[in-house]
Amino acid sequence: MKPPVTPPVPIERVDVLVRMERKTVMVLEALADHRNMTLGELLEKIALHSFEAVPGQEGEMCASPYSKESLAFITDLKRTYGMDFDTHASRRFQEIDEGGASRT
């Protein structure tokens, strides 16, 4: 039995200028490459999954786009690129300029 055919979803993509922590970007770029995706496609997928609540956990948990294998790969990438923090650390990020001074 064939799965039902779903129609394409027309979209319009736009360029965005964003600033992100360097090690996080390195991990994202390597993960996108590993999954044969562009960085933009990966970020889209992450954002779309973050909008989907886990049934019964609305407001507490969202869906993860990653398999156990991908999560293990991400852990290895974080180790490789020295990303020794998790999502909760983002509240404590303090941006530094190229000369090493903190930005306020």
N, C-alpha and C positions, 0 to 999 in steps of 0.2 A: 504494500500500500504506500503510495507516494504522500509525502507531507504536503499540506495545502500550500499553494503558491501565494506568497505575500507580495503586494505591489511595492515598488520602490517608493521611498519617502524623499520628496524633493527638498533640498536644503540649500542655503546660501552660506558659504564660509567667508569669514572676514579675517584679516590679519589683526593680531593684537600684540601690543608691546607689554611684556611683563618682566618683572624682576623677581628672581628666585634665588634661594641659597645654592651656591655652586655645587656642593656635593650631591644635593638632591637632584639637580639638573643632570649631573653625570650619571647617576643611577637611572633616572628616567630615560635618558638618551640610550643607554646600554640596553635597558629593558625593551624599549621600542624597537631597537635594532634586532634584538633576540626574537621578537615576535613579528618581525617583518612589517612594522608599522612606522608611520611618521610620528614624530614627537606630538604633533597636533592631534593625530588620531588617538594616540594613547591618552592624552590629556582629556579629550572629548569623552572617551570611554570611562575614565576615572570619574569625571564630573557627572555623567549620566548615571553611573552606578551609585554615586553618593546621593542622588536624588531619590533613590528607591529604598524605602524602609523595609526592614525585615518584618514580615507579618507578625503582629503581636508585640513588636519591639519598636513601634513608631516613636521617633524622637530619641531613641536610645541606640539603635544600631541601623546600619545601612548595608546594602548588598556589596559584596566584594567581587570584582571581576576576575579574581585570580584563583587558580587551582592550587592545590598543595605544592605541586611541582614548581609553579611560578613563584609562590611565596618563598620556597627554599632558594630559588635562583635570586630573588630580590635580597634575601638575607646575605647571600654570598656577594652580591654587588655592593651592598652597604658596607660590608667588611672590606672589600677591595678598594672602595673609594673613601674609606675612613668616615663614613656617615654613622657616627656613634650616638645618634639621638633618634627619638620617635616623634610621633605627631604632637604629643603634649609639650615637647621642648619648644615648639614654634612660638609659644606664648613668651618665652624667655629670649628669643632671638634679639640680638643687638647688632645692627649692621655696622661694619667697619669700612672705612674708605681704603683706597689703594695704598695709602701710606701707613695703614695699621691703626689709625685713630677711629674711635667710636663715633658714630653719628647719633645725634640726639633728636 
